[in-house]
Amino acid sequence: MKELSDRKLEKLKTTIPKKIGERVRYFRKEKGLTQTQLAQMVGKDRQYLYKIEKAVVTPNIVTISALSIALEIPLKEFFDINI
C-alpha cells in the first residue's frame, strides 16, 4: 500500500476542487443550464454552485452524485480527470 506524502496530499486538496468545479461548469454549459437552474435541480442555492465552480468549496460525494444525476453524466465520467 502506498503512503501519500504531505506534498501530494496538499496538491490533491487544491487540484481536486478545481477540477470538479471545471467539470461542473463544462457539463452545465454543455446542457445549456444556468447556475440557478442546476442549483435548483440539486436543492442548492446559486451561490453554492458558483463556489463549487470556482473551487471555493469542495462538495461532498452526495452533492457530486446529485450533480452527476441532474446533468445526466455517469459518475465515472464526471471523475475522469487528470491530476
mmCIF file of the N, C-alpha and C atoms, coordinates in Angstrom:
data_MODEL
# 
_entry.id   MODEL 
# 
loop_
_atom_site.group_PDB 
_atom_site.id 
_atom_site.type_symbol 
_atom_site.label_atom_id 
_atom_site.label_alt_id 
_atom_site.label_comp_id 
_atom_site.label_asym_id 
_atom_site.label_entity_id 
_atom_site.label_seq_id 
_atom_site.pdbx_PDB_ins_code 
_atom_site.Cartn_x 
_atom_site.Cartn_y 
_atom_site.Cartn_z 
_atom_site.occupancy 
_atom_site.B_iso_or_equiv 
_atom_site.pdbx_formal_charge 
_atom_site.auth_seq_id 
_atom_site.auth_comp_id 
_atom_site.auth_asym_id 
_atom_site.auth_atom_id 
_atom_site.pdbx_PDB_model_num 
ATOM 1   N N  . MET A 1 1  ? 0.842   -1.167 0.000   1.00 0.00 ? 1  MET A N  1 
ATOM 2   C CA . MET A 1 1  ? 0.000   0.000  0.000   1.00 0.00 ? 1  MET A CA 1 
ATOM 3   C C  . MET A 1 1  ? 0.894   1.238  0.000   1.00 0.00 ? 1  MET A C  1 
ATOM 4   N N  . LYS A 1 2  ? 0.566   2.186  -0.854  1.00 0.00 ? 2  LYS A N  1 
ATOM 5   C CA . LYS A 1 2  ? 1.391   3.383  -1.000  1.00 0.00 ? 2  LYS A CA 1 
ATOM 6   C C  . LYS A 1 2  ? 0.912   4.495  -0.073  1.00 0.00 ? 2  LYS A C  1 
ATOM 7   N N  . GLU A 1 3  ? 1.846   5.076  0.640   1.00 0.00 ? 3  GLU A N  1 
ATOM 8   C CA . GLU A 1 3  ? 1.534   6.201  1.527   1.00 0.00 ? 3  GLU A CA 1 
ATOM 9   C C  . GLU A 1 3  ? 1.733   7.505  0.763   1.00 0.00 ? 3  GLU A C  1 
ATOM 10  N N  . LEU A 1 4  ? 0.788   8.419  0.917   1.00 0.00 ? 4  LEU A N  1 
ATOM 11  C CA . LEU A 1 4  ? 0.888   9.711  0.235   1.00 0.00 ? 4  LEU A CA 1 
ATOM 12  C C  . LEU A 1 4  ? 1.706   10.687 1.072   1.00 0.00 ? 4  LEU A C  1 
ATOM 13  N N  . SER A 1 5  ? 2.562   11.405 0.412   1.00 0.00 ? 5  SER A N  1 
ATOM 14  C CA . SER A 1 5  ? 3.357   12.422 1.101   1.00 0.00 ? 5  SER A CA 1 
ATOM 15  C C  . SER A 1 5  ? 2.471   13.622 1.426   1.00 0.00 ? 5  SER A C  1 
ATOM 16  N N  . ASP A 1 6  ? 2.931   14.432 2.352   1.00 0.00 ? 6  ASP A N  1 
ATOM 17  C CA . ASP A 1 6  ? 2.190   15.655 2.695   1.00 0.00 ? 6  ASP A CA 1 
ATOM 18  C C  . ASP A 1 6  ? 2.064   16.556 1.474   1.00 0.00 ? 6  ASP A C  1 
ATOM 19  N N  . ARG A 1 7  ? 3.094   16.603 0.676   1.00 0.00 ? 7  ARG A N  1 
ATOM 20  C CA . ARG A 1 7  ? 3.083   17.427 -0.536  1.00 0.00 ? 7  ARG A CA 1 
ATOM 21  C C  . ARG A 1 7  ? 2.007   16.944 -1.513  1.00 0.00 ? 7  ARG A C  1 
ATOM 22  N N  . LYS A 1 8  ? 1.932   15.638 -1.699  1.00 0.00 ? 8  LYS A N  1 
ATOM 23  C CA . LYS A 1 8  ? 0.944   15.068 -2.613  1.00 0.00 ? 8  LYS A CA 1 
ATOM 24  C C  . LYS A 1 8  ? -0.481  15.316 -2.092  1.00 0.00 ? 8  LYS A C  1 
ATOM 25  N N  . LEU A 1 9  ? -0.681  15.174 -0.791  1.00 0.00 ? 9  LEU A N  1 
ATOM 26  C CA . LEU A 1 9  ? -1.998  15.437 -0.202  1.00 0.00 ? 9  LEU A CA 1 
ATOM 27  C C  . LEU A 1 9  ? -2.410  16.893 -0.393  1.00 0.00 ? 9  LEU A C  1 
ATOM 28  N N  . GLU A 1 10 ? -1.482  17.810 -0.195  1.00 0.00 ? 10 GLU A N  1 
ATOM 29  C CA . GLU A 1 10 ? -1.786  19.228 -0.391  1.00 0.00 ? 10 GLU A CA 1 
ATOM 30  C C  . GLU A 1 10 ? -2.123  19.515 -1.847  1.00 0.00 ? 10 GLU A C  1 
ATOM 31  N N  . LYS A 1 11 ? -1.411  18.871 -2.757  1.00 0.00 ? 11 LYS A N  1 
ATOM 32  C CA . LYS A 1 11 ? -1.704  19.045 -4.173  1.00 0.00 ? 11 LYS A CA 1 
ATOM 33  C C  . LYS A 1 11 ? -3.112  18.553 -4.489  1.00 0.00 ? 11 LYS A C  1 
ATOM 34  N N  . LEU A 1 12 ? -3.488  17.413 -3.927  1.00 0.00 ? 12 LEU A N  1 
ATOM 35  C CA . LEU A 1 12 ? -4.838  16.885 -4.140  1.00 0.00 ? 12 LEU A CA 1 
ATOM 36  C C  . LEU A 1 12 ? -5.895  17.836 -3.594  1.00 0.00 ? 12 LEU A C  1 
ATOM 37  N N  . LYS A 1 13 ? -5.637  18.410 -2.427  1.00 0.00 ? 13 LYS A N  1 
ATOM 38  C CA . LYS A 1 13 ? -6.609  19.310 -1.794  1.00 0.00 ? 13 LYS A CA 1 
ATOM 39  C C  . LYS A 1 13 ? -6.853  20.572 -2.612  1.00 0.00 ? 13 LYS A C  1 
ATOM 40  N N  . THR A 1 14 ? -5.873  20.975 -3.398  1.00 0.00 ? 14 THR A N  1 
ATOM 41  C CA . THR A 1 14 ? -6.072  22.158 -4.228  1.00 0.00 ? 14 THR A CA 1 
ATOM 42  C C  . THR A 1 14 ? -6.514  21.796 -5.646  1.00 0.00 ? 14 THR A C  1 
ATOM 43  N N  . THR A 1 15 ? -6.027  20.684 -6.148  1.00 0.00 ? 15 THR A N  1 
ATOM 44  C CA . THR A 1 15 ? -6.321  20.302 -7.526  1.00 0.00 ? 15 THR A CA 1 
ATOM 45  C C  . THR A 1 15 ? -7.721  19.727 -7.700  1.00 0.00 ? 15 THR A C  1 
ATOM 46  N N  . ILE A 1 16 ? -8.129  18.837 -6.817  1.00 0.00 ? 16 ILE A N  1 
ATOM 47  C CA . ILE A 1 16 ? -9.431  18.165 -6.962  1.00 0.00 ? 16 ILE A CA 1 
ATOM 48  C C  . ILE A 1 16 ? -10.592 19.155 -6.977  1.00 0.00 ? 16 ILE A C  1 
ATOM 49  N N  . PRO A 1 17 ? -10.701 20.086 -6.023  1.00 0.00 ? 17 PRO A N  1 
ATOM 50  C CA . PRO A 1 17 ? -11.827 21.042 -6.087  1.00 0.00 ? 17 PRO A CA 1 
ATOM 51  C C  . PRO A 1 17 ? -11.840 21.847 -7.382  1.00 0.00 ? 17 PRO A C  1 
ATOM 52  N N  . LYS A 1 18 ? -10.668 22.232 -7.856  1.00 0.00 ? 18 LYS A N  1 
ATOM 53  C CA . LYS A 1 18 ? -10.582 22.994 -9.104  1.00 0.00 ? 18 LYS A CA 1 
ATOM 54  C C  . LYS A 1 18 ? -11.079 22.156 -10.278 1.00 0.00 ? 18 LYS A C  1 
ATOM 55  N N  . LYS A 1 19 ? -10.636 20.917 -10.361 1.00 0.00 ? 19 LYS A N  1 
ATOM 56  C CA . LYS A 1 19 ? -11.048 20.035 -11.460 1.00 0.00 ? 19 LYS A CA 1 
ATOM 57  C C  . LYS A 1 19 ? -12.544 19.734 -11.397 1.00 0.00 ? 19 LYS A C  1 
ATOM 58  N N  . ILE A 1 20 ? -13.071 19.494 -10.205 1.00 0.00 ? 20 ILE A N  1 
ATOM 59  C CA . ILE A 1 20 ? -14.506 19.239 -10.043 1.00 0.00 ? 20 ILE A CA 1 
ATOM 60  C C  . ILE A 1 20 ? -15.295 20.457 -10.495 1.00 0.00 ? 20 ILE A C  1 
ATOM 61  N N  . GLY A 1 21 ? -14.868 21.644 -10.075 1.00 0.00 ? 21 GLY A N  1 
ATOM 62  C CA . GLY A 1 21 ? -15.537 22.873 -10.498 1.00 0.00 ? 21 GLY A CA 1 
ATOM 63  C C  . GLY A 1 21 ? -15.535 23.053 -12.004 1.00 0.00 ? 21 GLY A C  1 
ATOM 64  N N  . GLU A 1 22 ? -14.397 22.758 -12.618 1.00 0.00 ? 22 GLU A N  1 
ATOM 65  C CA . GLU A 1 22 ? -14.309 22.852 -14.078 1.00 0.00 ? 22 GLU A CA 1 
ATOM 66  C C  . GLU A 1 22 ? -15.262 21.879 -14.761 1.00 0.00 ? 22 GLU A C  1 
ATOM 67  N N  . ARG A 1 23 ? -15.360 20.663 -14.209 1.00 0.00 ? 23 ARG A N  1 
ATOM 68  C CA . ARG A 1 23 ? -16.250 19.655 -14.790 1.00 0.00 ? 23 ARG A CA 1 
ATOM 69  C C  . ARG A 1 23 ? -17.716 20.074 -14.642 1.00 0.00 ? 23 ARG A C  1 
ATOM 70  N N  . VAL A 1 24 ? -18.073 20.586 -13.468 1.00 0.00 ? 24 VAL A N  1 
ATOM 71  C CA . VAL A 1 24 ? -19.448 21.031 -13.249 1.00 0.00 ? 24 VAL A CA 1 
ATOM 72  C C  . VAL A 1 24 ? -19.793 22.130 -14.249 1.00 0.00 ? 24 VAL A C  1 
ATOM 73  N N  . ARG A 1 25 ? -18.935 23.125 -14.365 1.00 0.00 ? 25 ARG A N  1 
ATOM 74  C CA . ARG A 1 25 ? -19.185 24.236 -15.287 1.00 0.00 ? 25 ARG A CA 1 
ATOM 75  C C  . ARG A 1 25 ? -19.277 23.732 -16.734 1.00 0.00 ? 25 ARG A C  1 
ATOM 76  N N  . TYR A 1 26 ? -18.354 22.868 -17.138 1.00 0.00 ? 26 TYR A N  1 
ATOM 77  C CA . TYR A 1 26 ? -18.345 22.345 -18.501 1.00 0.00 ? 26 TYR A CA 1 
ATOM 78  C C  . TYR A 1 26 ? -19.655 21.619 -18.827 1.00 0.00 ? 26 TYR A C  1 
ATOM 79  N N  . PHE A 1 27 ? -20.032 20.663 -17.966 1.00 0.00 ? 27 PHE A N  1 
ATOM 80  C CA . PHE A 1 27 ? -21.239 19.882 -18.234 1.00 0.00 ? 27 PHE A CA 1 
ATOM 81  C C  . PHE A 1 27 ? -22.500 20.731 -18.125 1.00 0.00 ? 27 PHE A C  1 
ATOM 82  N N  . ARG A 1 28 ? -22.512 21.695 -17.191 1.00 0.00 ? 28 ARG A N  1 
ATOM 83  C CA . ARG A 1 28 ? -23.674 22.584 -17.047 1.00 0.00 ? 28 ARG A CA 1 
ATOM 84  C C  . ARG A 1 28 ? -23.878 23.383 -18.329 1.00 0.00 ? 28 ARG A C  1 
ATOM 85  N N  . LYS A 1 29 ? -22.797 23.956 -18.834 1.00 0.00 ? 29 LYS A N  1 
ATOM 86  C CA . LYS A 1 29 ? -22.904 24.751 -20.062 1.00 0.00 ? 29 LYS A CA 1 
ATOM 87  C C  . LYS A 1 29 ? -23.242 23.873 -21.258 1.00 0.00 ? 29 LYS A C  1 
ATOM 88  N N  . GLU A 1 30 ? -22.698 22.661 -21.281 1.00 0.00 ? 30 GLU A N  1 
ATOM 89  C CA . GLU A 1 30 ? -22.999 21.728 -22.369 1.00 0.00 ? 30 GLU A CA 1 
ATOM 90  C C  . GLU A 1 30 ? -24.496 21.412 -22.415 1.00 0.00 ? 30 GLU A C  1 
ATOM 91  N N  . LYS A 1 31 ? -25.138 21.370 -21.237 1.00 0.00 ? 31 LYS A N  1 
ATOM 92  C CA . LYS A 1 31 ? -26.580 21.096 -21.151 1.00 0.00 ? 31 LYS A CA 1 
ATOM 93  C C  . LYS A 1 31 ? -27.417 22.359 -21.297 1.00 0.00 ? 31 LYS A C  1 
ATOM 94  N N  . GLY A 1 32 ? -26.767 23.514 -21.412 1.00 0.00 ? 32 GLY A N  1 
ATOM 95  C CA . GLY A 1 32 ? -27.485 24.770 -21.589 1.00 0.00 ? 32 GLY A CA 1 
ATOM 96  C C  . GLY A 1 32 ? -28.200 25.244 -20.336 1.00 0.00 ? 32 GLY A C  1 
ATOM 97  N N  . LEU A 1 33 ? -27.632 24.927 -19.181 1.00 0.00 ? 33 LEU A N  1 
ATOM 98  C CA . LEU A 1 33 ? -28.248 25.310 -17.910 1.00 0.00 ? 33 LEU A CA 1 
ATOM 99  C C  . LEU A 1 33 ? -27.530 26.493 -17.286 1.00 0.00 ? 33 LEU A C  1 
ATOM 100 N N  . THR A 1 34 ? -28.279 27.310 -16.581 1.00 0.00 ? 34 THR A N  1 
ATOM 101 C CA . THR A 1 34 ? -27.679 28.375 -15.787 1.00 0.00 ? 34 THR A CA 1 
ATOM 102 C C  . THR A 1 34 ? -27.285 27.796 -14.433 1.00 0.00 ? 34 THR A C  1 
ATOM 103 N N  . GLN A 1 35 ? -26.489 28.540 -13.699 1.00 0.00 ? 35 GLN A N  1 
ATOM 104 C CA . GLN A 1 35 ? -26.143 28.107 -12.340 1.00 0.00 ? 35 GLN A CA 1 
ATOM 105 C C  . GLN A 1 35 ? -27.401 27.979 -11.493 1.00 0.00 ? 35 GLN A C  1 
ATOM 106 N N  . THR A 1 36 ? -28.310 28.913 -11.645 1.00 0.00 ? 36 THR A N  1 
ATOM 107 C CA . THR A 1 36 ? -29.551 28.888 -10.869 1.00 0.00 ? 36 THR A CA 1 
ATOM 108 C C  . THR A 1 36 ? -30.369 27.642 -11.181 1.00 0.00 ? 36 THR A C  1 
ATOM 109 N N  . GLN A 1 37 ? -30.497 27.315 -12.449 1.00 0.00 ? 37 GLN A N  1 
ATOM 110 C CA . GLN A 1 37 ? -31.279 26.131 -12.834 1.00 0.00 ? 37 GLN A CA 1 
ATOM 111 C C  . GLN A 1 37 ? -30.675 24.854 -12.262 1.00 0.00 ? 37 GLN A C  1 
ATOM 112 N N  . LEU A 1 38 ? -29.365 24.696 -12.420 1.00 0.00 ? 38 LEU A N  1 
ATOM 113 C CA . LEU A 1 38 ? -28.716 23.480 -11.908 1.00 0.00 ? 38 LEU A CA 1 
ATOM 114 C C  . LEU A 1 38 ? -28.794 23.426 -10.386 1.00 0.00 ? 38 LEU A C  1 
ATOM 115 N N  . ALA A 1 39 ? -28.581 24.546 -9.744  1.00 0.00 ? 39 ALA A N  1 
ATOM 116 C CA . ALA A 1 39 ? -28.661 24.593 -8.283  1.00 0.00 ? 39 ALA A CA 1 
ATOM 117 C C  . ALA A 1 39 ? -30.039 24.150 -7.797  1.00 0.00 ? 39 ALA A C  1 
ATOM 118 N N  . GLN A 1 40 ? -31.082 24.628 -8.446  1.00 0.00 ? 40 GLN A N  1 
ATOM 119 C CA . GLN A 1 40 ? -32.445 24.235 -8.076  1.00 0.00 ? 40 GLN A CA 1 
ATOM 120 C C  . GLN A 1 40 ? -32.672 22.749 -8.282  1.00 0.00 ? 40 GLN A C  1 
ATOM 121 N N  . MET A 1 41 ? -32.096 22.193 -9.327  1.00 0.00 ? 41 MET A N  1 
ATOM 122 C CA . MET A 1 41 ? -32.262 20.768 -9.626  1.00 0.00 ? 41 MET A CA 1 
ATOM 123 C C  . MET A 1 41 ? -31.674 19.885 -8.528  1.00 0.00 ? 41 MET A C  1 
ATOM 124 N N  . VAL A 1 42 ? -30.632 20.364 -7.851  1.00 0.00 ? 42 VAL A N  1 
ATOM 125 C CA . VAL A 1 42 ? -29.977 19.561 -6.811  1.00 0.00 ? 42 VAL A CA 1 
ATOM 126 C C  . VAL A 1 42 ? -30.237 20.073 -5.398  1.00 0.00 ? 42 VAL A C  1 
ATOM 127 N N  . GLY A 1 43 ? -31.163 21.019 -5.272  1.00 0.00 ? 43 GLY A N  1 
ATOM 128 C CA . GLY A 1 43 ? -31.544 21.509 -3.943  1.00 0.00 ? 43 GLY A CA 1 
ATOM 129 C C  . GLY A 1 43 ? -30.511 22.388 -3.269  1.00 0.00 ? 43 GLY A C  1 
ATOM 130 N N  . LYS A 1 44 ? -29.742 23.103 -4.063  1.00 0.00 ? 44 LYS A N  1 
ATOM 131 C CA . LYS A 1 44 ? -28.738 24.026 -3.526  1.00 0.00 ? 44 LYS A CA 1 
ATOM 132 C C  . LYS A 1 44 ? -29.052 25.430 -4.022  1.00 0.00 ? 44 LYS A C  1 
ATOM 133 N N  . ASP A 1 45 ? -28.352 26.428 -3.466  1.00 0.00 ? 45 ASP A N  1 
ATOM 134 C CA . ASP A 1 45 ? -28.560 27.776 -3.981  1.00 0.00 ? 45 ASP A CA 1 
ATOM 135 C C  . ASP A 1 45 ? -27.485 28.115 -5.006  1.00 0.00 ? 45 ASP A C  1 
ATOM 136 N N  . ARG A 1 46 ? -27.749 29.143 -5.790  1.00 0.00 ? 46 ARG A N  1 
ATOM 137 C CA . ARG A 1 46 ? -26.842 29.522 -6.868  1.00 0.00 ? 46 ARG A CA 1 
ATOM 138 C C  . ARG A 1 46 ? -25.452 29.882 -6.357  1.00 0.00 ? 46 ARG A C  1 
ATOM 139 N N  . GLN A 1 47 ? -25.390 30.552 -5.217  1.00 0.00 ? 47 GLN A N  1 
ATOM 140 C CA . GLN A 1 47 ? -24.092 30.947 -4.671  1.00 0.00 ? 47 GLN A CA 1 
ATOM 141 C C  . GLN A 1 47 ? -23.229 29.721 -4.347  1.00 0.00 ? 47 GLN A C  1 
ATOM 142 N N  . TYR A 1 48 ? -23.862 28.667 -3.841  1.00 0.00 ? 48 TYR A N  1 
ATOM 143 C CA . TYR A 1 48 ? -23.101 27.452 -3.520  1.00 0.00 ? 48 TYR A CA 1 
ATOM 144 C C  . TYR A 1 48 ? -22.560 26.822 -4.805  1.00 0.00 ? 48 TYR A C  1 
ATOM 145 N N  . LEU A 1 49 ? -23.379 26.775 -5.841  1.00 0.00 ? 49 LEU A N  1 
ATOM 146 C CA . LEU A 1 49 ? -22.930 26.209 -7.113  1.00 0.00 ? 49 LEU A CA 1 
ATOM 147 C C  . LEU A 1 49 ? -21.784 27.060 -7.687  1.00 0.00 ? 49 LEU A C  1 
ATOM 148 N N  . TYR A 1 50 ? -21.900 28.372 -7.579  1.00 0.00 ? 50 TYR A N  1 
ATOM 149 C CA . TYR A 1 50 ? -20.830 29.267 -8.010  1.00 0.00 ? 50 TYR A CA 1 
ATOM 150 C C  . TYR A 1 50 ? -19.532 28.933 -7.278  1.00 0.00 ? 50 TYR A C  1 
ATOM 151 N N  . LYS A 1 51 ? -19.627 28.718 -5.965  1.00 0.00 ? 51 LYS A N  1 
ATOM 152 C CA . LYS A 1 51 ? -18.445 28.404 -5.158  1.00 0.00 ? 51 LYS A CA 1 
ATOM 153 C C  . LYS A 1 51 ? -17.842 27.050 -5.545  1.00 0.00 ? 51 LYS A C  1 
ATOM 154 N N  . ILE A 1 52 ? -18.685 26.100 -5.923  1.00 0.00 ? 52 ILE A N  1 
ATOM 155 C CA . ILE A 1 52 ? -18.162 24.815 -6.414  1.00 0.00 ? 52 ILE A CA 1 
ATOM 156 C C  . ILE A 1 52 ? -17.389 25.048 -7.709  1.00 0.00 ? 52 ILE A C  1 
ATOM 157 N N  . GLU A 1 53 ? -17.986 25.776 -8.635  1.00 0.00 ? 53 GLU A N  1 
ATOM 158 C CA . GLU A 1 53 ? -17.348 26.014 -9.923  1.00 0.00 ? 53 GLU A CA 1 
ATOM 159 C C  . GLU A 1 53 ? -16.044 26.802 -9.791  1.00 0.00 ? 53 GLU A C  1 
ATOM 160 N N  . LYS A 1 54 ? -15.945 27.645 -8.799  1.00 0.00 ? 54 LYS A N  1 
ATOM 161 C CA . LYS A 1 54 ? -14.739 28.446 -8.586  1.00 0.00 ? 54 LYS A CA 1 
ATOM 162 C C  . LYS A 1 54 ? -13.774 27.796 -7.596  1.00 0.00 ? 54 LYS A C  1 
ATOM 163 N N  . ALA A 1 55 ? -14.073 26.589 -7.136  1.00 0.00 ? 55 ALA A N  1 
ATOM 164 C CA . ALA A 1 55 ? -13.229 25.825 -6.209  1.00 0.00 ? 55 ALA A CA 1 
ATOM 165 C C  . ALA A 1 55 ? -13.047 26.515 -4.861  1.00 0.00 ? 55 ALA A C  1 
ATOM 166 N N  . VAL A 1 56 ? -14.048 27.284 -4.464  1.00 0.00 ? 56 VAL A N  1 
ATOM 167 C CA . VAL A 1 56 ? -14.024 27.921 -3.148  1.00 0.00 ? 56 VAL A CA 1 
ATOM 168 C C  . VAL A 1 56 ? -14.432 26.911 -2.085  1.00 0.00 ? 56 VAL A C  1 
ATOM 169 N N  . VAL A 1 57 ? -15.351 26.016 -2.449  1.00 0.00 ? 57 VAL A N  1 
ATOM 170 C CA . VAL A 1 57 ? -15.788 24.940 -1.565  1.00 0.00 ? 57 VAL A CA 1 
ATOM 171 C C  . VAL A 1 57 ? -15.561 23.607 -2.271  1.00 0.00 ? 57 VAL A C  1 
ATOM 172 N N  . THR A 1 58 ? -15.444 22.563 -1.478  1.00 0.00 ? 58 THR A N  1 
ATOM 173 C CA . THR A 1 58 ? -15.318 21.214 -2.011  1.00 0.00 ? 58 THR A CA 1 
ATOM 174 C C  . THR A 1 58 ? -16.614 20.474 -1.701  1.00 0.00 ? 58 THR A C  1 
ATOM 175 N N  . PRO A 1 59 ? -17.385 20.132 -2.723  1.00 0.00 ? 59 PRO A N  1 
ATOM 176 C CA . PRO A 1 59 ? -18.648 19.441 -2.474  1.00 0.00 ? 59 PRO A CA 1 
ATOM 177 C C  . PRO A 1 59 ? -18.410 18.017 -1.983  1.00 0.00 ? 59 PRO A C  1 
ATOM 178 N N  . ASN A 1 60 ? -19.331 17.530 -1.166  1.00 0.00 ? 60 ASN A N  1 
ATOM 179 C CA . ASN A 1 60 ? -19.204 16.146 -0.704  1.00 0.00 ? 60 ASN A CA 1 
ATOM 180 C C  . ASN A 1 60 ? -19.686 15.195 -1.795  1.00 0.00 ? 60 ASN A C  1 
ATOM 181 N N  . ILE A 1 61 ? -19.499 13.923 -1.572  1.00 0.00 ? 61 ILE A N  1 
ATOM 182 C CA . ILE A 1 61 ? -19.817 12.927 -2.600  1.00 0.00 ? 61 ILE A CA 1 
ATOM 183 C C  . ILE A 1 61 ? -21.315 12.876 -2.908  1.00 0.00 ? 61 ILE A C  1 
ATOM 184 N N  . VAL A 1 62 ? -22.161 13.175 -1.942  1.00 0.00 ? 62 VAL A N  1 
ATOM 185 C CA . VAL A 1 62 ? -23.610 13.186 -2.192  1.00 0.00 ? 62 VAL A CA 1 
ATOM 186 C C  . VAL A 1 62 ? -23.954 14.323 -3.152  1.00 0.00 ? 62 VAL A C  1 
ATOM 187 N N  . THR A 1 63 ? -23.384 15.499 -2.927  1.00 0.00 ? 63 THR A N  1 
ATOM 188 C CA . THR A 1 63 ? -23.632 16.632 -3.821  1.00 0.00 ? 63 THR A CA 1 
ATOM 189 C C  . THR A 1 63 ? -23.079 16.352 -5.215  1.00 0.00 ? 63 THR A C  1 
ATOM 190 N N  . ILE A 1 64 ? -21.895 15.775 -5.278  1.00 0.00 ? 64 ILE A N  1 
ATOM 191 C CA . ILE A 1 64 ? -21.318 15.428 -6.583  1.00 0.00 ? 64 ILE A CA 1 
ATOM 192 C C  . ILE A 1 64 ? -22.199 14.410 -7.295  1.00 0.00 ? 64 ILE A C  1 
ATOM 193 N N  . SER A 1 65 ? -22.708 13.441 -6.567  1.00 0.00 ? 65 SER A N  1 
ATOM 194 C CA . SER A 1 65 ? -23.600 12.439 -7.166  1.00 0.00 ? 65 SER A CA 1 
ATOM 195 C C  . SER A 1 65 ? -24.889 13.080 -7.660  1.00 0.00 ? 65 SER A C  1 
ATOM 196 N N  . ALA A 1 66 ? -25.448 14.007 -6.887  1.00 0.00 ? 66 ALA A N  1 
ATOM 197 C CA . ALA A 1 66 ? -26.666 14.706 -7.303  1.00 0.00 ? 66 ALA A CA 1 
ATOM 198 C C  . ALA A 1 66 ? -26.414 15.518 -8.567  1.00 0.00 ? 66 ALA A C  1 
ATOM 199 N N  . LEU A 1 67 ? -25.285 16.184 -8.629  1.00 0.00 ? 67 LEU A N  1 
ATOM 200 C CA . LEU A 1 67 ? -24.934 16.955 -9.827  1.00 0.00 ? 67 LEU A CA 1 
ATOM 201 C C  . LEU A 1 67 ? -24.778 16.024 -11.030 1.00 0.00 ? 67 LEU A C  1 
ATOM 202 N N  . SER A 1 68 ? -24.152 14.898 -10.812 1.00 0.00 ? 68 SER A N  1 
ATOM 203 C CA . SER A 1 68 ? -23.959 13.921 -11.880 1.00 0.00 ? 68 SER A CA 1 
ATOM 204 C C  . SER A 1 68 ? -25.303 13.424 -12.422 1.00 0.00 ? 68 SER A C  1 
ATOM 205 N N  . ILE A 1 69 ? -26.217 13.134 -11.531 1.00 0.00 ? 69 ILE A N  1 
ATOM 206 C CA . ILE A 1 69 ? -27.556 12.667 -11.934 1.00 0.00 ? 69 ILE A CA 1 
ATOM 207 C C  . ILE A 1 69 ? -28.304 13.779 -12.670 1.00 0.00 ? 69 ILE A C  1 
ATOM 208 N N  . ALA A 1 70 ? -28.285 14.993 -12.094 1.00 0.00 ? 70 ALA A N  1 
ATOM 209 C CA . ALA A 1 70 ? -29.001 16.118 -12.709 1.00 0.00 ? 70 ALA A CA 1 
ATOM 210 C C  . ALA A 1 70 ? -28.454 16.433 -14.103 1.00 0.00 ? 70 ALA A C  1 
ATOM 211 N N  . LEU A 1 71 ? -27.149 16.291 -14.268 1.00 0.00 ? 71 LEU A N  1 
ATOM 212 C CA . LEU A 1 71 ? -26.521 16.590 -15.554 1.00 0.00 ? 71 LEU A CA 1 
ATOM 213 C C  . LEU A 1 71 ? -26.541 15.393 -16.511 1.00 0.00 ? 71 LEU A C  1 
ATOM 214 N N  . GLU A 1 72 ? -27.071 14.278 -16.008 1.00 0.00 ? 72 GLU A N  1 
ATOM 215 C CA . GLU A 1 72 ? -27.139 13.030 -16.791 1.00 0.00 ? 72 GLU A CA 1 
ATOM 216 C C  . GLU A 1 72 ? -25.764 12.599 -17.282 1.00 0.00 ? 72 GLU A C  1 
ATOM 217 N N  . ILE A 1 73 ? -24.791 12.681 -16.362 1.00 0.00 ? 73 ILE A N  1 
ATOM 218 C CA . ILE A 1 73 ? -23.419 12.286 -16.643 1.00 0.00 ? 73 ILE A CA 1 
ATOM 219 C C  . ILE A 1 73 ? -23.061 11.147 -15.690 1.00 0.00 ? 73 ILE A C  1 
ATOM 220 N N  . PRO A 1 74 ? -22.603 10.015 -16.206 1.00 0.00 ? 74 PRO A N  1 
ATOM 221 C CA . PRO A 1 74 ? -22.186 8.934  -15.297 1.00 0.00 ? 74 PRO A CA 1 
ATOM 222 C C  . PRO A 1 74 ? -21.104 9.431  -14.332 1.00 0.00 ? 74 PRO A C  1 
ATOM 223 N N  . LEU A 1 75 ? -21.203 9.029  -13.091 1.00 0.00 ? 75 LEU A N  1 
ATOM 224 C CA . LEU A 1 75 ? -20.254 9.459  -12.071 1.00 0.00 ? 75 LEU A CA 1 
ATOM 225 C C  . LEU A 1 75 ? -18.821 9.162  -12.513 1.00 0.00 ? 75 LEU A C  1 
ATOM 226 N N  . LYS A 1 76 ? -18.624 8.037  -13.156 1.00 0.00 ? 76 LYS A N  1 
ATOM 227 C CA . LYS A 1 76 ? -17.289 7.674  -13.648 1.00 0.00 ? 76 LYS A CA 1 
ATOM 228 C C  . LYS A 1 76 ? -16.765 8.733  -14.618 1.00 0.00 ? 76 LYS A C  1 
ATOM 229 N N  . GLU A 1 77 ? -17.611 9.197  -15.512 1.00 0.00 ? 77 GLU A N  1 
ATOM 230 C CA . GLU A 1 77 ? -17.200 10.226 -16.473 1.00 0.00 ? 77 GLU A CA 1 
ATOM 231 C C  . GLU A 1 77 ? -16.970 11.556 -15.783 1.00 0.00 ? 77 GLU A C  1 
ATOM 232 N N  . PHE A 1 78 ? -17.767 11.821 -14.771 1.00 0.00 ? 78 PHE A N  1 
ATOM 233 C CA . PHE A 1 78 ? -17.635 13.058 -14.014 1.00 0.00 ? 78 PHE A CA 1 
ATOM 234 C C  . PHE A 1 78 ? -16.245 13.147 -13.379 1.00 0.00 ? 78 PHE A C  1 
ATOM 235 N N  . PHE A 1 79 ? -15.735 11.997 -12.914 1.00 0.00 ? 79 PHE A N  1 
ATOM 236 C CA . PHE A 1 79 ? -14.427 11.962 -12.251 1.00 0.00 ? 79 PHE A CA 1 
ATOM 237 C C  . PHE A 1 79 ? -13.295 11.633 -13.214 1.00 0.00 ? 79 PHE A C  1 
ATOM 238 N N  . ASP A 1 80 ? -13.542 11.640 -14.499 1.00 0.00 ? 80 ASP A N  1 
ATOM 239 C CA . ASP A 1 80 ? -12.499 11.361 -15.479 1.00 0.00 ? 80 ASP A CA 1 
ATOM 240 C C  . ASP A 1 80 ? -11.619 12.589 -15.629 1.00 0.00 ? 80 ASP A C  1 
ATOM 241 N N  . ILE A 1 81 ? -10.756 12.798 -14.623 1.00 0.00 ? 81 ILE A N  1 
ATOM 242 C CA . ILE A 1 81 ? -9.900  13.980 -14.595 1.00 0.00 ? 81 ILE A CA 1 
ATOM 243 C C  . ILE A 1 81 ? -8.448  13.559 -14.437 1.00 0.00 ? 81 ILE A C  1 
ATOM 244 N N  . ASN A 1 82 ? -7.565  14.358 -14.961 1.00 0.00 ? 82 ASN A N  1 
ATOM 245 C CA . ASN A 1 82 ? -6.131  14.121 -14.816 1.00 0.00 ? 82 ASN A CA 1 
ATOM 246 C C  . ASN A 1 82 ? -5.598  14.959 -13.673 1.00 0.00 ? 82 ASN A C  1 
ATOM 247 N N  . ILE A 1 83 ? -4.826  14.327 -12.820 1.00 0.00 ? 83 ILE A N  1 
ATOM 248 C CA . ILE A 1 83 ? -4.254  15.036 -11.669 1.00 0.00 ? 83 ILE A CA 1 
ATOM 249 C C  . ILE A 1 83 ? -2.748  15.119 -11.830 1.00 0.00 ? 83 ILE A C  1 
# 
